[in-house]
Amino acid sequence: MRARSTNDAEALALSALAATLTDERRAQRFLDLSGIDTDDLRRRAAEPVLLAALLRFLEAHEPDLIQVAETIGAKPEELVAAREELEA
């Protein structure tokens, strides 16, 4: 399944980012693993490379992927497709 367009993939990934940041433990784990701080995250939030990294982070822990997908009203495979689109 492919995202319809890069804009759709970015919108979906931004929704996933927002959902990730609402969970303090998940947000901190993402920041720790990505090596960025909150200021850097704010500056770079719309960059496709950062959004793809977030989606890869979620894919690496299936419970997170499923929970974030449910939170934003998407299917986990749509998040995977969005990451693929952002990395294309």
NORMOSUL-V97832 format. One record per pair of residues at least 12 apart in sequence whose C-alpha atoms are under 10 Angstrom apart, sorted by the first residue. I is the first residue (numbers start at 1). J is the second residue. Records with the same first field share a line. If there is no record, write none. Layout:
I=J + J
This chain:
1=77 + 78 + 79 + 80 + 81 + 82 + 84
2=77 + 78 + 79 + 80 + 81 + 82 + 83 + 84 + 85
3=77 + 78 + 79 + 80 + 81 + 82 + 83 + 84 + 85 + 86
4=81 + 82 + 85
5=82 + 85 + 86
6=48 + 82 + 83 + 84 + 85 + 86 + 87 + 88
7=48 + 82 + 85 + 86
8=82 + 85 + 86
9=48 + 51 + 52 + 78 + 79 + 80 + 81 + 82 + 83 + 84 + 85 + 86
10=46 + 47 + 48 + 51 + 52 + 82 + 83 + 85 + 86
11=46 + 51 + 82
12=51 + 55 + 69 + 72 + 73 + 74 + 78 + 79 + 82 + 83
13=45 + 46 + 48 + 50 + 51 + 52 + 53 + 54 + 55 + 72 + 78 + 79 + 80 + 82 + 83 + 86
14=45 + 46 + 47 + 48 + 50 + 51 + 54 + 55
15=51 + 68 + 69 + 71 + 72 + 73 + 74
16=51 + 54 + 55 + 58 + 65 + 67 + 68 + 69 + 70 + 71 + 72 + 73 + 74 + 79
17=30 + 45 + 46 + 50 + 51 + 54 + 55 + 58 + 68
18=45 + 68 + 72
19=67 + 68 + 69 + 70 + 71 + 72
20=54 + 55 + 58 + 64 + 65 + 67 + 68 + 71
23=68
26=57 + 58 + 64
29=57
30=53 + 54 + 57 + 58
31=54
33=57
34=50 + 53 + 54 + 57
36=50
47=86
48=83 + 85 + 86 + 87
49=83 + 86 + 87
50=86
51=82 + 83 + 86 + 87
52=79 + 80 + 82 + 83 + 84 + 85 + 86 + 87
53=83 + 86 + 87
54=83
55=79 + 80 + 81 + 82 + 83 + 84 + 86
56=79 + 80 + 83 + 84
58=76 + 79 + 80
59=76 + 77 + 79 + 80 + 83
62=76
64=76
65=77 + 79 + 80
66=79
